[in-house]
C-alpha cells in the first residue's frame, strides 16, 4: 500500500504543478492529495512539501484551519470565470455551452463554500 500511495502522491504532485501553468487544471486539490498520500507513505517527502516556501504555507493553513487566503480565492474566481467564458465562446453546440456554464457555476459555488481567511 505504501508504494501505491507514493505513486499516487507523485502523480498528484505532477498534476498540481501542471495546474500552475494550465488554467483549467486545479492546483490546490492535487497538492492536498499529494500531501495526504505522502504523509502516509513518505514522511520525508511530506516534510519536504510542507517546507516548500511557496506551497508549504497554503498547505499548512489548509491543514490547520481548513481555509484558503482571500487573495487566492479572488484569483480563483477570476480564473474560473475567464476560462469558462473563453471555453463557452469557443464551443459551438448550445448543449455544450449550457454544460460548461453549469460546471462553471458549480465550481464557483464550491469555491464560495470554502472558508476564507484574511
C-alpha positions as CSV (number, residue, x, y, z in Angstrom):
1,X,0.0,0.0,0.0
2,X,2.9,2.3,0.7
3,X,4.1,2.1,-2.9
4,X,0.6,2.8,-4.2
5,X,0.3,5.9,-2.0
6,X,3.8,7.0,-3.0
7,X,3.0,6.7,-6.7
8,X,-0.4,8.5,-6.2
9,X,1.4,11.3,-4.3
10,X,3.9,11.8,-7.1
11,X,1.1,11.7,-9.7
12,X,-1.0,14.2,-7.7
13,X,2.1,16.4,-7.3
14,X,2.8,16.4,-11.1
15,X,-0.9,17.3,-11.8
16,X,-0.8,20.0,-9.2
17,X,2.4,21.5,-10.7
18,X,0.9,21.3,-14.2
19,X,-2.1,23.2,-12.8
20,X,0.1,26.1,-12.0
21,X,0.6,26.6,-15.8
22,X,-2.7,25.2,-17.2
23,X,-5.7,27.4,-16.2
24,X,-8.4,24.7,-16.2
25,X,-6.4,22.2,-14.1
26,X,-6.8,22.9,-10.4
27,X,-3.6,23.1,-8.4
28,X,-4.7,23.1,-4.8
29,X,-6.7,19.9,-4.7
30,X,-3.9,17.9,-6.2
31,X,-1.4,19.4,-3.8
32,X,-3.6,18.5,-0.9
33,X,-4.0,15.0,-2.2
34,X,-0.2,14.7,-2.7
35,X,0.3,15.8,0.9
36,X,-2.2,13.3,2.2
37,X,-0.5,10.5,0.2
38,X,3.0,11.5,1.3
39,X,2.0,11.7,5.0
40,X,1.1,8.0,4.8
41,X,3.8,6.8,2.6
42,X,6.9,9.0,3.0
43,X,7.3,11.4,5.9
44,X,10.4,12.7,4.3
45,X,8.6,13.8,1.1
46,X,5.7,15.2,3.2
47,X,8.1,17.3,5.3
48,X,9.8,18.5,2.1
49,X,6.4,19.5,0.6
50,X,5.3,21.3,3.8
51,X,8.7,23.1,4.0
52,X,8.4,24.4,0.4
53,X,8.5,28.3,0.6
54,X,5.6,28.8,-1.8
55,X,3.4,25.7,-1.3
56,X,4.0,24.9,2.3
57,X,2.2,27.9,3.9
58,X,-1.0,27.2,1.9
59,X,-1.0,23.5,2.7
60,X,-0.3,24.2,6.4
61,X,-3.1,26.8,6.5
62,X,-5.5,24.3,5.0
63,X,-4.4,21.5,7.4
64,X,-4.7,23.8,10.5
65,X,-7.8,26.0,9.6
66,X,-9.4,24.3,6.6
67,X,-9.4,27.7,4.9
68,X,-7.8,29.5,1.9
69,X,-6.5,33.1,1.8
70,X,-8.8,35.7,0.5
71,X,-6.4,36.7,-2.3
72,X,-6.2,33.1,-3.6
73,X,-9.9,32.8,-3.6
74,X,-10.3,36.0,-5.5
75,X,-7.7,34.8,-8.1
76,X,-9.6,31.5,-8.4
77,X,-12.9,33.3,-9.1
78,X,-11.3,35.4,-11.8
79,X,-9.6,32.4,-13.4
80,X,-12.7,30.3,-13.3
81,X,-14.9,33.0,-14.9
82,X,-12.3,33.8,-17.6
83,X,-11.6,30.2,-18.5
84,X,-15.2,29.1,-18.7
85,X,-16.2,32.3,-20.6
86,X,-13.5,31.6,-23.1
87,X,-14.5,27.9,-23.4
88,X,-18.1,28.8,-23.8
89,X,-17.2,31.3,-26.5
90,X,-15.2,28.7,-28.4
91,X,-17.6,25.8,-28.5
92,X,-20.5,25.5,-30.9
93,X,-23.3,23.3,-29.7
94,X,-25.7,25.0,-27.3
95,X,-25.9,21.9,-25.1
96,X,-22.1,22.0,-24.6
97,X,-22.3,25.8,-23.8
98,X,-25.0,25.0,-21.2
99,X,-23.0,22.2,-19.7
100,X,-19.9,24.4,-19.4
101,X,-21.9,27.2,-17.9
102,X,-23.4,24.7,-15.3
103,X,-20.0,23.4,-14.5
104,X,-18.6,26.9,-14.1
105,X,-21.4,27.9,-11.8
106,X,-21.0,24.7,-9.8
107,X,-17.3,25.4,-9.4
108,X,-17.9,29.0,-8.3
109,X,-20.4,27.8,-5.7
110,X,-17.9,25.2,-4.4
111,X,-15.3,28.0,-4.1
112,X,-17.7,30.1,-2.3
113,X,-18.4,27.3,0.2
114,X,-14.7,27.2,1.3
115,X,-13.8,29.1,4.4
116,X,-11.8,32.2,3.7
117,X,-9.0,33.7,5.9
118,X,-7.8,37.3,5.7
